[in-house]
Amino acid sequence: MGSTDHFSFGWLTPVLSYAMACVGAALGLRCTLRALSATGASRRNWLLTAAAAIGSGIWTMHFVAMFGFTVNGTELRYDVPLTVLSLLVAVAVVGLGVFVVGHGRHRGRSLLLGGLTTGVGVAAMHYLGMAAVRIHGELHYRFGTVALSVLIAVAAATAALWAAITIRNVYAAAAASLVMGIAVSCMHYTGMAAVHVHMEPARTGLGGATPMQFVFPLAVGLGSFLFLTAAFVSLSPTAQESAAYREAGEIAVEELGRAA
């Protein structure tokens, strides 16, 4: 059995991955809140943005944390198609959960269904990403710890969706994002605690790409997307602000008409 190290860069990778999870959660909560106060195509677009933010934030969190994962006696590579698929799964399933909550008529039922869907999707993303790992050996998992990580993912997703439809104060939303970041990080490291490695003789070279060749550029790209989207959302007017602008414009037109 090969020995593993989840913190080969010390606290750097856990802290950076936690920050990415918090940014994705904060942006997703903000977009979901915008969606709930919008209608039609505007609501759909905000929900899509929320799904992309939360999904990519969780995915980036996972793979930033994976930079600290090493196995003694073998290098580590990633299967590129499976890694990309794990990102798509994260965004798609989170999107499904967000849309269930955003369009559901029964709030409690929608919240439970959305939380279950999103949580299972987050866990699927994690273990699909782990399936993309290529080493000179095999990864095996302890069932009880895996089940615990899935329960944590479902609880975290449900709490995040509840916060998205309940919290209206910006400070409370920020606190919820920090808690969500902790929950996602706990899910990841609980899942990693389930891993044990059986080494095999290195008969052939490993396929796939090294973390620096593929995962790092993609994680940086997604991180940039999150920060740019956060800037866009912060500068975009809310539905109430847009209504106020329209009302102010109508008043100004009426006053100009009277003056003429």
N, C-alpha and C positions, 0 to 999 in steps of 0.2 A: 504494500500500500504506500502511495506517495504522500509526502507531507505537503500541506498547503499553507499559504500565507495570504490573508485577506488585507493586510495593511503593510505591503512592502514599501510604500512611500510614507509611512507613518500616518498622521492625521490629515495629510493634504487631500487625499482622494475622498475620505468620508465627508470632510467639510465642504469641498467643492461640489460633490454630488448632492449633498443636502441643500446647498444654495440653489442648485438647478431645479430640484424638486419644489422648493419654495417659490421660485420665480414662476414655474409652470402652473402651480396651484393658484398663486395670486392672480395671474393673468386669466386663468380659466374661470375663477370665481367672478372676476370683474366682467368678463365677457358674458357669462351666464346671467349675471344681474342685469346687464344691458339688454339681453335677449328677452328677459321676463317683462321688461317695460316696453318692448317693441312689438310690432305685428308684421305679418306677411313675410316678404323677402328679407326685410331687415332682421327679423327674429331668426330666420334660418341662417343668415350670414353670421350673426353673432354666435349662434350655437356651433357652427362649423369652426369658427375661430377658437372658441372655447375648447372644442375637442382637439384641435391641432395643438393648442398650447399645453393642455394637460397631458395629452399622449406623448408629445415630443419631450416635454419636461421630465416625465417619468422615464422614458427611454434613455434620455441623456444622463439622468441620474444613475441608472443602472450601469451604463457603459463607462461613465467616469469612475464609478466605484470599482468596476472590473479592472481598471488600470492598476489597482493595488493587489489584484489576485495573481498569485504565482504558484506554480507547482514545481517542487524540487526535482531536478533530473530531466526536465523537458521544457522546450519553449512552448509558447501558447499562440495559436493563430485562430482566425475566425473564418467560417464559411460565409462568403459575401452575400449570396442570395438569401440564406436563412437569416442573416443579421438584418438585411433590409426588410424581409418579411416580418420580423419581430417589431420593427418600427411601424409598419403598415397596420399590423394587428393592434398595436397600442392605440393608434389614432382612430381606427375604425370602431373598435369596441368601446372606447371612451366616448366616441361620437354617438354610438347607439344609446349608451346610458344617459348622456346629456339630453338627447332628443326625447327619450322616454320621460324624463323629468320636465323638460321644457314644454312638451305638448300633451302630457298626461292630464286627464280630467280629475282623477282621484289622487290627491297629493300623497297620501300615505302609501298607497299601493304603488304609485309611480316611483316614489323614493326607494322603496324596498327592491323593486324590480330593477331600477336603474343602478342601485348600489351593488346588487348581486351581479348584474351583467358587467359593470365596469370593473368590479373587483376580480372576477374570474378572468376578464380580459387582461388586467394588469399582471395577474399571476401567469397567464398564458404567455404574455410578452416576456416575462422573466425567464421562464423555463424554455421557451423557444430560443431566446438569446443564449441560454446555456447550452442548448443543443447545437448551436453554431460553433462552440468552442472545439478546437482541434488540438489534441495533445498526444503524446506517445503513451497512450493508455485509455482508460474509460472512466467516465464520471458516473457514479452511482449515488442514489439518494435514500435517505432515511424517511420512510413514509410518514411517520408521525410529525416530523419537523416540517415536511412539505405541506401537510394538511394545516399545520399551524400558520404557515406563511400565507396560505390561501385565505384562511379566516381573517388574518390581519389585513390582507388586501381588500377583502369585502367590507370589513368594518371601516377601513380608511376611506374607501370610495363612497360608502354610504354617508359617512360624516362630512365628506367634502361636498357632496351633492346637497345634503341638508343645509350646510352653511351657505351654499350658493343661492338657495331659494328662501333662506330665512334672514340672513344677515344683511343689514342695510347700512351699517356704520362702517366707514373705511378702516377705522382702527380695529374693530372686531374682525373684519375681513382679513386684515394683515395678521392678526393673531391666529385666525383659522388656517391661514397659509403656512405659518410656522409649525402648527400642530400637524397639518397634513404632510409637511416635509419630514417630520419625525416619523410619522406612521409609514410613509413610503420607504424611508431608510430602514426602519425596523423590519418591514416586509422583505426587503432585499437581503439584509444580513441574516435574517432568520432562514431564508431560502438558501443562502450560501452555507449556513451552518449544517444544512442537510447533506452537503456534498462530501463524499469520500471518493478517493481516487485509487484505482487499481492500475499500476504501471505495467507496461508491456515493453519488450525489447524494441529498440528503434530500428525496424527493418527497412523502412522507407522514409522519405522526407514527408513533412506535413504539407497538406494543401492549404488553400486559403490565404488570407492576408494577415500581416502582423497588425497589432493595435495601432501603431504609429502610421502604417500605410493607409488604413481605411477608417477605423473607428474614430481615431482622433480628429481627422478632418471633418467627418460627418458630425461628430459631437460639437465641434467648434461652429460648424454651419448652423446647426439647430439652436445652439446657444445664441448666436447672432440673430437668428430669426425671432427667438423669444424676446430679446431685448428691443429689437426694432418694433415688433408688434406691441410690446408694452408701451413704447413711446407713442405709437399711433393711437392706441386705446386711450392713453392719458390725455392726448390732445383732441380726441373726438368728443363732440358735445353729447351729453346724455339726451334722452328723449324729452325730458323736461326743459333742458336748455334749448333744444331745437324749437320746441313749441314757444318758448319765451322769445327767441329770436324772430320767429315768424310773426308773433303778435306785435313785437316792437316795430317790425318792418311794415306791417299793415297800418299801425298807428301813424308811422311817419308818412306813409303814402296819403292817408286821409288828411293829415295836417297840411301837406303840400298842396293837395287838391283844394282845400279851403282857402289857402293863401293865394292860389291862382285865381 
